[in-house]
Amino acid sequence: MSETLTQPQIDKKIKYLQGKHRELDKIIQYNENSSSPDAWKEIKNLKKQKLNLKDEIAVLENEKNKIQS
C-alpha cells in the first residue's frame, strides 16, 4: 500500500469493500437462478471480482493490525 492510512480510514475502507463484497454475493445468487447462457460467464467474472475484494480486505486488515501493534 503506497499511501499511509489512519485506523479510522482503514476501518471505513474495509466496511465499504465488505459492502461491495455482499452486493456481489447478491448479484451472483441472482445470476445463478438465471437460465441465460451468458449468466455463467458473468458469474465467473463476478467471482473473480469478489476474490479481488477479499484480497484487498485482507491487505487492509494486515495494515490495521500493524497500526494496533
PyMOL Python script that loads the backbone (N, CA, C, O; Angstrom):
from pymol import cmd

cmd.read_pdbstr("""\
ATOM      1  N   MET A   1       0.851  -1.170   0.000  1.00  0.00           N
ATOM      2  CA  MET A   1       0.000   0.000   0.000  1.00  0.00           C
ATOM      3  C   MET A   1       0.894   1.229   0.000  1.00  0.00           C
ATOM      4  O   MET A   1       1.709   1.391   0.908  1.00  0.00           O
ATOM      5  N   SER A   2       0.767   2.074  -0.967  1.00  0.00           N
ATOM      6  CA  SER A   2       1.668   3.214  -1.103  1.00  0.00           C
ATOM      7  C   SER A   2       1.278   4.377  -0.199  1.00  0.00           C
ATOM      8  O   SER A   2       2.153   5.130   0.227  1.00  0.00           O
ATOM      9  N   GLU A   3       0.027   4.543   0.099  1.00  0.00           N
ATOM     10  CA  GLU A   3      -0.416   5.644   0.940  1.00  0.00           C
ATOM     11  C   GLU A   3      -0.569   5.159   2.383  1.00  0.00           C
ATOM     12  O   GLU A   3      -0.917   4.004   2.630  1.00  0.00           O
ATOM     13  N   THR A   4      -0.306   6.047   3.314  1.00  0.00           N
ATOM     14  CA  THR A   4      -0.451   5.711   4.724  1.00  0.00           C
ATOM     15  C   THR A   4      -1.841   6.144   5.165  1.00  0.00           C
ATOM     16  O   THR A   4      -2.218   7.310   5.051  1.00  0.00           O
ATOM     17  N   LEU A   5      -2.584   5.181   5.667  1.00  0.00           N
ATOM     18  CA  LEU A   5      -3.943   5.455   6.126  1.00  0.00           C
ATOM     19  C   LEU A   5      -3.998   5.364   7.638  1.00  0.00           C
ATOM     20  O   LEU A   5      -3.240   4.617   8.256  1.00  0.00           O
ATOM     21  N   THR A   6      -4.897   6.126   8.224  1.00  0.00           N
ATOM     22  CA  THR A   6      -5.121   6.036   9.660  1.00  0.00           C
ATOM     23  C   THR A   6      -6.063   4.873   9.923  1.00  0.00           C
ATOM     24  O   THR A   6      -6.712   4.370   9.006  1.00  0.00           O
ATOM     25  N   GLN A   7      -6.134   4.452  11.170  1.00  0.00           N
ATOM     26  CA  GLN A   7      -7.012   3.334  11.504  1.00  0.00           C
ATOM     27  C   GLN A   7      -8.479   3.618  11.149  1.00  0.00           C
ATOM     28  O   GLN A   7      -9.143   2.740  10.598  1.00  0.00           O
ATOM     29  N   PRO A   8      -9.004   4.813  11.444  1.00  0.00           N
ATOM     30  CA  PRO A   8     -10.398   5.085  11.047  1.00  0.00           C
ATOM     31  C   PRO A   8     -10.598   5.031   9.520  1.00  0.00           C
ATOM     32  O   PRO A   8     -11.645   4.589   9.047  1.00  0.00           O
ATOM     33  N   GLN A   9      -9.605   5.477   8.762  1.00  0.00           N
ATOM     34  CA  GLN A   9      -9.704   5.412   7.301  1.00  0.00           C
ATOM     35  C   GLN A   9      -9.699   3.966   6.828  1.00  0.00           C
ATOM     36  O   GLN A   9     -10.444   3.594   5.922  1.00  0.00           O
ATOM     37  N   ILE A  10      -8.850   3.156   7.451  1.00  0.00           N
ATOM     38  CA  ILE A  10      -8.798   1.730   7.097  1.00  0.00           C
ATOM     39  C   ILE A  10     -10.126   1.067   7.422  1.00  0.00           C
ATOM     40  O   ILE A  10     -10.662   0.314   6.609  1.00  0.00           O
ATOM     41  N   ASP A  11     -10.662   1.346   8.614  1.00  0.00           N
ATOM     42  CA  ASP A  11     -11.953   0.761   9.013  1.00  0.00           C
ATOM     43  C   ASP A  11     -13.044   1.136   8.021  1.00  0.00           C
ATOM     44  O   ASP A  11     -13.853   0.294   7.629  1.00  0.00           O
ATOM     45  N   LYS A  12     -13.063   2.394   7.620  1.00  0.00           N
ATOM     46  CA  LYS A  12     -14.080   2.881   6.673  1.00  0.00           C
ATOM     47  C   LYS A  12     -13.941   2.166   5.329  1.00  0.00           C
ATOM     48  O   LYS A  12     -14.935   1.750   4.734  1.00  0.00           O
ATOM     49  N   LYS A  13     -12.710   2.027   4.859  1.00  0.00           N
ATOM     50  CA  LYS A  13     -12.475   1.374   3.580  1.00  0.00           C
ATOM     51  C   LYS A  13     -12.834  -0.108   3.643  1.00  0.00           C
ATOM     52  O   LYS A  13     -13.394  -0.649   2.689  1.00  0.00           O
ATOM     53  N   ILE A  14     -12.516  -0.772   4.763  1.00  0.00           N
ATOM     54  CA  ILE A  14     -12.864  -2.178   4.937  1.00  0.00           C
ATOM     55  C   ILE A  14     -14.380  -2.351   4.884  1.00  0.00           C
ATOM     56  O   ILE A  14     -14.879  -3.251   4.208  1.00  0.00           O
ATOM     57  N   LYS A  15     -15.114  -1.496   5.593  1.00  0.00           N
ATOM     58  CA  LYS A  15     -16.582  -1.588   5.592  1.00  0.00           C
ATOM     59  C   LYS A  15     -17.146  -1.383   4.189  1.00  0.00           C
ATOM     60  O   LYS A  15     -18.084  -2.067   3.782  1.00  0.00           O
ATOM     61  N   TYR A  16     -16.570  -0.441   3.459  1.00  0.00           N
ATOM     62  CA  TYR A  16     -17.008  -0.189   2.083  1.00  0.00           C
ATOM     63  C   TYR A  16     -16.773  -1.425   1.209  1.00  0.00           C
ATOM     64  O   TYR A  16     -17.658  -1.841   0.462  1.00  0.00           O
ATOM     65  N   LEU A  17     -15.580  -2.003   1.310  1.00  0.00           N
ATOM     66  CA  LEU A  17     -15.259  -3.178   0.495  1.00  0.00           C
ATOM     67  C   LEU A  17     -16.108  -4.386   0.892  1.00  0.00           C
ATOM     68  O   LEU A  17     -16.503  -5.177   0.035  1.00  0.00           O
ATOM     69  N   GLN A  18     -16.387  -4.529   2.180  1.00  0.00           N
ATOM     70  CA  GLN A  18     -17.254  -5.616   2.637  1.00  0.00           C
ATOM     71  C   GLN A  18     -18.663  -5.453   2.080  1.00  0.00           C
ATOM     72  O   GLN A  18     -19.317  -6.439   1.739  1.00  0.00           O
ATOM     73  N   GLY A  19     -19.127  -4.220   1.987  1.00  0.00           N
ATOM     74  CA  GLY A  19     -20.445  -3.955   1.400  1.00  0.00           C
ATOM     75  C   GLY A  19     -20.478  -4.336  -0.069  1.00  0.00           C
ATOM     76  O   GLY A  19     -21.442  -4.942  -0.537  1.00  0.00           O
ATOM     77  N   LYS A  20     -19.418  -3.979  -0.803  1.00  0.00           N
ATOM     78  CA  LYS A  20     -19.344  -4.342  -2.212  1.00  0.00           C
ATOM     79  C   LYS A  20     -19.286  -5.863  -2.360  1.00  0.00           C
ATOM     80  O   LYS A  20     -19.861  -6.420  -3.295  1.00  0.00           O
ATOM     81  N   HIS A  21     -18.594  -6.529  -1.441  1.00  0.00           N
ATOM     82  CA  HIS A  21     -18.484  -7.992  -1.449  1.00  0.00           C
ATOM     83  C   HIS A  21     -19.877  -8.611  -1.289  1.00  0.00           C
ATOM     84  O   HIS A  21     -20.226  -9.557  -1.996  1.00  0.00           O
ATOM     85  N   ARG A  22     -20.663  -8.076  -0.361  1.00  0.00           N
ATOM     86  CA  ARG A  22     -22.030  -8.579  -0.144  1.00  0.00           C
ATOM     87  C   ARG A  22     -22.919  -8.325  -1.367  1.00  0.00           C
ATOM     88  O   ARG A  22     -23.747  -9.161  -1.728  1.00  0.00           O
ATOM     89  N   GLU A  23     -22.734  -7.157  -2.000  1.00  0.00           N
ATOM     90  CA  GLU A  23     -23.503  -6.850  -3.215  1.00  0.00           C
ATOM     91  C   GLU A  23     -23.208  -7.877  -4.306  1.00  0.00           C
ATOM     92  O   GLU A  23     -24.118  -8.354  -4.984  1.00  0.00           O
ATOM     93  N   LEU A  24     -21.935  -8.209  -4.468  1.00  0.00           N
ATOM     94  CA  LEU A  24     -21.564  -9.199  -5.478  1.00  0.00           C
ATOM     95  C   LEU A  24     -22.187 -10.556  -5.168  1.00  0.00           C
ATOM     96  O   LEU A  24     -22.593 -11.275  -6.081  1.00  0.00           O
ATOM     97  N   ASP A  25     -22.266 -10.911  -3.881  1.00  0.00           N
ATOM     98  CA  ASP A  25     -22.931 -12.158  -3.483  1.00  0.00           C
ATOM     99  C   ASP A  25     -24.370 -12.194  -3.989  1.00  0.00           C
ATOM    100  O   ASP A  25     -24.832 -13.200  -4.528  1.00  0.00           O
ATOM    101  N   LYS A  26     -25.069 -11.069  -3.801  1.00  0.00           N
ATOM    102  CA  LYS A  26     -26.470 -10.995  -4.229  1.00  0.00           C
ATOM    103  C   LYS A  26     -26.603 -11.097  -5.747  1.00  0.00           C
ATOM    104  O   LYS A  26     -27.501 -11.763  -6.261  1.00  0.00           O
ATOM    105  N   ILE A  27     -25.697 -10.429  -6.452  1.00  0.00           N
ATOM    106  CA  ILE A  27     -25.742 -10.468  -7.917  1.00  0.00           C
ATOM    107  C   ILE A  27     -25.433 -11.874  -8.415  1.00  0.00           C
ATOM    108  O   ILE A  27     -26.076 -12.366  -9.342  1.00  0.00           O
ATOM    109  N   ILE A  28     -24.449 -12.517  -7.797  1.00  0.00           N
ATOM    110  CA  ILE A  28     -24.097 -13.891  -8.181  1.00  0.00           C
ATOM    111  C   ILE A  28     -25.285 -14.811  -7.943  1.00  0.00           C
ATOM    112  O   ILE A  28     -25.620 -15.632  -8.797  1.00  0.00           O
ATOM    113  N   GLN A  29     -25.915 -14.677  -6.794  1.00  0.00           N
ATOM    114  CA  GLN A  29     -27.073 -15.519  -6.475  1.00  0.00           C
ATOM    115  C   GLN A  29     -28.188 -15.316  -7.501  1.00  0.00           C
ATOM    116  O   GLN A  29     -28.816 -16.279  -7.941  1.00  0.00           O
ATOM    117  N   TYR A  30     -28.428 -14.077  -7.875  1.00  0.00           N
ATOM    118  CA  TYR A  30     -29.448 -13.785  -8.879  1.00  0.00           C
ATOM    119  C   TYR A  30     -29.100 -14.461 -10.199  1.00  0.00           C
ATOM    120  O   TYR A  30     -29.959 -15.076 -10.829  1.00  0.00           O
ATOM    121  N   ASN A  31     -27.834 -14.349 -10.620  1.00  0.00           N
ATOM    122  CA  ASN A  31     -27.413 -14.933 -11.892  1.00  0.00           C
ATOM    123  C   ASN A  31     -27.416 -16.457 -11.865  1.00  0.00           C
ATOM    124  O   ASN A  31     -27.629 -17.095 -12.896  1.00  0.00           O
ATOM    125  N   GLU A  32     -27.184 -17.041 -10.701  1.00  0.00           N
ATOM    126  CA  GLU A  32     -27.218 -18.496 -10.587  1.00  0.00           C
ATOM    127  C   GLU A  32     -28.629 -19.019 -10.826  1.00  0.00           C
ATOM    128  O   GLU A  32     -28.810 -20.152 -11.271  1.00  0.00           O
ATOM    129  N   ASN A  33     -29.624 -18.191 -10.528  1.00  0.00           N
ATOM    130  CA  ASN A  33     -31.019 -18.586 -10.742  1.00  0.00           C
ATOM    131  C   ASN A  33     -31.478 -18.311 -12.173  1.00  0.00           C
ATOM    132  O   ASN A  33     -32.588 -18.681 -12.555  1.00  0.00           O
ATOM    133  N   SER A  34     -30.632 -17.672 -12.951  1.00  0.00           N
ATOM    134  CA  SER A  34     -30.961 -17.345 -14.333  1.00  0.00           C
ATOM    135  C   SER A  34     -30.644 -18.520 -15.247  1.00  0.00           C
ATOM    136  O   SER A  34     -29.725 -19.295 -14.982  1.00  0.00           O
ATOM    137  N   SER A  35     -31.398 -18.644 -16.305  1.00  0.00           N
ATOM    138  CA  SER A  35     -31.145 -19.722 -17.258  1.00  0.00           C
ATOM    139  C   SER A  35     -30.381 -19.220 -18.481  1.00  0.00           C
ATOM    140  O   SER A  35     -30.193 -19.954 -19.451  1.00  0.00           O
ATOM    141  N   SER A  36     -29.951 -17.980 -18.426  1.00  0.00           N
ATOM    142  CA  SER A  36     -29.238 -17.375 -19.541  1.00  0.00           C
ATOM    143  C   SER A  36     -27.862 -18.022 -19.714  1.00  0.00           C
ATOM    144  O   SER A  36     -27.151 -18.247 -18.734  1.00  0.00           O
ATOM    145  N   PRO A  37     -27.487 -18.322 -20.972  1.00  0.00           N
ATOM    146  CA  PRO A  37     -26.162 -18.919 -21.200  1.00  0.00           C
ATOM    147  C   PRO A  37     -25.019 -17.963 -20.830  1.00  0.00           C
ATOM    148  O   PRO A  37     -23.930 -18.408 -20.465  1.00  0.00           O
ATOM    149  N   ASP A  38     -25.264 -16.675 -20.925  1.00  0.00           N
ATOM    150  CA  ASP A  38     -24.238 -15.699 -20.574  1.00  0.00           C
ATOM    151  C   ASP A  38     -24.096 -15.522 -19.059  1.00  0.00           C
ATOM    152  O   ASP A  38     -23.122 -14.941 -18.582  1.00  0.00           O
ATOM    153  N   ALA A  39     -25.064 -16.023 -18.323  1.00  0.00           N
ATOM    154  CA  ALA A  39     -25.052 -15.850 -16.867  1.00  0.00           C
ATOM    155  C   ALA A  39     -23.820 -16.498 -16.246  1.00  0.00           C
ATOM    156  O   ALA A  39     -23.232 -15.943 -15.318  1.00  0.00           O
ATOM    157  N   TRP A  40     -23.426 -17.658 -16.744  1.00  0.00           N
ATOM    158  CA  TRP A  40     -22.276 -18.344 -16.146  1.00  0.00           C
ATOM    159  C   TRP A  40     -20.975 -17.602 -16.398  1.00  0.00           C
ATOM    160  O   TRP A  40     -20.073 -17.617 -15.560  1.00  0.00           O
ATOM    161  N   LYS A  41     -20.877 -16.955 -17.547  1.00  0.00           N
ATOM    162  CA  LYS A  41     -19.699 -16.131 -17.829  1.00  0.00           C
ATOM    163  C   LYS A  41     -19.654 -14.950 -16.852  1.00  0.00           C
ATOM    164  O   LYS A  41     -18.607 -14.605 -16.305  1.00  0.00           O
ATOM    165  N   GLU A  42     -20.804 -14.361 -16.659  1.00  0.00           N
ATOM    166  CA  GLU A  42     -20.913 -13.228 -15.737  1.00  0.00           C
ATOM    167  C   GLU A  42     -20.586 -13.668 -14.310  1.00  0.00           C
ATOM    168  O   GLU A  42     -19.899 -12.951 -13.583  1.00  0.00           O
ATOM    169  N   ILE A  43     -21.070 -14.829 -13.912  1.00  0.00           N
ATOM    170  CA  ILE A  43     -20.805 -15.352 -12.570  1.00  0.00           C
ATOM    171  C   ILE A  43     -19.308 -15.530 -12.365  1.00  0.00           C
ATOM    172  O   ILE A  43     -18.773 -15.185 -11.311  1.00  0.00           O
ATOM    173  N   LYS A  44     -18.641 -16.064 -13.365  1.00  0.00           N
ATOM    174  CA  LYS A  44     -17.191 -16.273 -13.281  1.00  0.00           C
ATOM    175  C   LYS A  44     -16.475 -14.938 -13.052  1.00  0.00           C
ATOM    176  O   LYS A  44     -15.591 -14.842 -12.200  1.00  0.00           O
ATOM    177  N   ASN A  45     -16.856 -13.914 -13.811  1.00  0.00           N
ATOM    178  CA  ASN A  45     -16.251 -12.590 -13.656  1.00  0.00           C
ATOM    179  C   ASN A  45     -16.556 -11.984 -12.283  1.00  0.00           C
ATOM    180  O   ASN A  45     -15.689 -11.375 -11.656  1.00  0.00           O
ATOM    181  N   LEU A  46     -17.785 -12.157 -11.830  1.00  0.00           N
ATOM    182  CA  LEU A  46     -18.177 -11.619 -10.533  1.00  0.00           C
ATOM    183  C   LEU A  46     -17.410 -12.294  -9.402  1.00  0.00           C
ATOM    184  O   LEU A  46     -17.023 -11.642  -8.432  1.00  0.00           O
ATOM    185  N   LYS A  47     -17.190 -13.602  -9.529  1.00  0.00           N
ATOM    186  CA  LYS A  47     -16.441 -14.329  -8.501  1.00  0.00           C
ATOM    187  C   LYS A  47     -14.984 -13.874  -8.468  1.00  0.00           C
ATOM    188  O   LYS A  47     -14.374 -13.830  -7.400  1.00  0.00           O
ATOM    189  N   LYS A  48     -14.428 -13.539  -9.618  1.00  0.00           N
ATOM    190  CA  LYS A  48     -13.063 -13.004  -9.656  1.00  0.00           C
ATOM    191  C   LYS A  48     -13.020 -11.657  -8.937  1.00  0.00           C
ATOM    192  O   LYS A  48     -12.095 -11.384  -8.172  1.00  0.00           O
ATOM    193  N   GLN A  49     -14.021 -10.822  -9.187  1.00  0.00           N
ATOM    194  CA  GLN A  49     -14.093  -9.524  -8.524  1.00  0.00           C
ATOM    195  C   GLN A  49     -14.193  -9.702  -7.007  1.00  0.00           C
ATOM    196  O   GLN A  49     -13.577  -8.973  -6.230  1.00  0.00           O
ATOM    197  N   LYS A  50     -14.995 -10.701  -6.615  1.00  0.00           N
ATOM    198  CA  LYS A  50     -15.172 -10.984  -5.193  1.00  0.00           C
ATOM    199  C   LYS A  50     -13.855 -11.391  -4.541  1.00  0.00           C
ATOM    200  O   LYS A  50     -13.543 -10.955  -3.433  1.00  0.00           O
ATOM    201  N   LEU A  51     -13.087 -12.225  -5.230  1.00  0.00           N
ATOM    202  CA  LEU A  51     -11.781 -12.641  -4.716  1.00  0.00           C
ATOM    203  C   LEU A  51     -10.831 -11.451  -4.593  1.00  0.00           C
ATOM    204  O   LEU A  51     -10.080 -11.345  -3.623  1.00  0.00           O
ATOM    205  N   ASN A  52     -10.870 -10.559  -5.583  1.00  0.00           N
ATOM    206  CA  ASN A  52     -10.024  -9.362  -5.522  1.00  0.00           C
ATOM    207  C   ASN A  52     -10.396  -8.495  -4.321  1.00  0.00           C
ATOM    208  O   ASN A  52      -9.524  -7.965  -3.632  1.00  0.00           O
ATOM    209  N   LEU A  53     -11.697  -8.357  -4.079  1.00  0.00           N
ATOM    210  CA  LEU A  53     -12.140  -7.577  -2.921  1.00  0.00           C
ATOM    211  C   LEU A  53     -11.671  -8.226  -1.624  1.00  0.00           C
ATOM    212  O   LEU A  53     -11.227  -7.546  -0.699  1.00  0.00           O
ATOM    213  N   LYS A  54     -11.775  -9.552  -1.571  1.00  0.00           N
ATOM    214  CA  LYS A  54     -11.347 -10.280  -0.378  1.00  0.00           C
ATOM    215  C   LYS A  54      -9.856 -10.058  -0.127  1.00  0.00           C
ATOM    216  O   LYS A  54      -9.432  -9.885   1.016  1.00  0.00           O
ATOM    217  N   ASP A  55      -9.064 -10.066  -1.199  1.00  0.00           N
ATOM    218  CA  ASP A  55      -7.627  -9.813  -1.074  1.00  0.00           C
ATOM    219  C   ASP A  55      -7.360  -8.397  -0.569  1.00  0.00           C
ATOM    220  O   ASP A  55      -6.509  -8.194   0.297  1.00  0.00           O
ATOM    221  N   GLU A  56      -8.083  -7.425  -1.106  1.00  0.00           N
ATOM    222  CA  GLU A  56      -7.927  -6.032  -0.674  1.00  0.00           C
ATOM    223  C   GLU A  56      -8.265  -5.884   0.813  1.00  0.00           C
ATOM    224  O   GLU A  56      -7.576  -5.186   1.557  1.00  0.00           O
ATOM    225  N   ILE A  57      -9.333  -6.553   1.220  1.00  0.00           N
ATOM    226  CA  ILE A  57      -9.741  -6.503   2.627  1.00  0.00           C
ATOM    227  C   ILE A  57      -8.652  -7.110   3.507  1.00  0.00           C
ATOM    228  O   ILE A  57      -8.347  -6.571   4.571  1.00  0.00           O
ATOM    229  N   ALA A  58      -8.066  -8.223   3.077  1.00  0.00           N
ATOM    230  CA  ALA A  58      -7.007  -8.871   3.849  1.00  0.00           C
ATOM    231  C   ALA A  58      -5.795  -7.960   3.993  1.00  0.00           C
ATOM    232  O   ALA A  58      -5.192  -7.895   5.064  1.00  0.00           O
ATOM    233  N   VAL A  59      -5.435  -7.260   2.926  1.00  0.00           N
ATOM    234  CA  VAL A  59      -4.304  -6.329   2.977  1.00  0.00           C
ATOM    235  C   VAL A  59      -4.596  -5.214   3.980  1.00  0.00           C
ATOM    236  O   VAL A  59      -3.733  -4.838   4.774  1.00  0.00           O
ATOM    237  N   LEU A  60      -5.806  -4.698   3.935  1.00  0.00           N
ATOM    238  CA  LEU A  60      -6.185  -3.628   4.867  1.00  0.00           C
ATOM    239  C   LEU A  60      -6.216  -4.122   6.310  1.00  0.00           C
ATOM    240  O   LEU A  60      -5.810  -3.405   7.225  1.00  0.00           O
ATOM    241  N   GLU A  61      -6.695  -5.342   6.511  1.00  0.00           N
ATOM    242  CA  GLU A  61      -6.717  -5.922   7.864  1.00  0.00           C
ATOM    243  C   GLU A  61      -5.289  -6.057   8.395  1.00  0.00           C
ATOM    244  O   GLU A  61      -5.034  -5.779   9.567  1.00  0.00           O
ATOM    245  N   ASN A  62      -4.357  -6.483   7.536  1.00  0.00           N
ATOM    246  CA  ASN A  62      -2.959  -6.581   7.947  1.00  0.00           C
ATOM    247  C   ASN A  62      -2.401  -5.214   8.319  1.00  0.00           C
ATOM    248  O   ASN A  62      -1.697  -5.073   9.320  1.00  0.00           O
ATOM    249  N   GLU A  63      -2.717  -4.216   7.514  1.00  0.00           N
ATOM    250  CA  GLU A  63      -2.267  -2.855   7.782  1.00  0.00           C
ATOM    251  C   GLU A  63      -2.833  -2.369   9.111  1.00  0.00           C
ATOM    252  O   GLU A  63      -2.137  -1.728   9.899  1.00  0.00           O
ATOM    253  N   LYS A  64      -4.088  -2.678   9.346  1.00  0.00           N
ATOM    254  CA  LYS A  64      -4.748  -2.282  10.598  1.00  0.00           C
ATOM    255  C   LYS A  64      -4.065  -2.957  11.793  1.00  0.00           C
ATOM    256  O   LYS A  64      -3.844  -2.326  12.827  1.00  0.00           O
ATOM    257  N   ASN A  65      -3.739  -4.226  11.646  1.00  0.00           N
ATOM    258  CA  ASN A  65      -3.076  -4.951  12.726  1.00  0.00           C
ATOM    259  C   ASN A  65      -1.691  -4.390  13.024  1.00  0.00           C
ATOM    260  O   ASN A  65      -1.264  -4.380  14.178  1.00  0.00           O
ATOM    261  N   LYS A  66      -0.986  -3.924  12.000  1.00  0.00           N
ATOM    262  CA  LYS A  66       0.329  -3.310  12.197  1.00  0.00           C
ATOM    263  C   LYS A  66       0.202  -2.024  13.006  1.00  0.00           C
ATOM    264  O   LYS A  66       1.029  -1.737  13.872  1.00  0.00           O
ATOM    265  N   ILE A  67      -0.838  -1.259  12.713  1.00  0.00           N
ATOM    266  CA  ILE A  67      -1.056   0.015  13.419  1.00  0.00           C
ATOM    267  C   ILE A  67      -1.371  -0.265  14.899  1.00  0.00           C
ATOM    268  O   ILE A  67      -0.898   0.447  15.785  1.00  0.00           O
ATOM    269  N   GLN A  68      -2.168  -1.300  15.152  1.00  0.00           N
ATOM    270  CA  GLN A  68      -2.593  -1.614  16.509  1.00  0.00           C
ATOM    271  C   GLN A  68      -1.443  -2.176  17.350  1.00  0.00           C
ATOM    272  O   GLN A  68      -1.480  -2.091  18.578  1.00  0.00           O
ATOM    273  N   SER A  69      -0.431  -2.743  16.706  1.00  0.00           N
ATOM    274  CA  SER A  69       0.672  -3.367  17.453  1.00  0.00           C
ATOM    275  C   SER A  69       1.622  -2.357  18.047  1.00  0.00           C
ATOM    276  O   SER A  69       2.594  -2.734  18.701  1.00  0.00           O
TER     277      SER A  69
END
""", "prot")
cmd.dss("prot")
cmd.show_as("cartoon", "prot")
cmd.util.cbc("prot")
cmd.orient("prot")
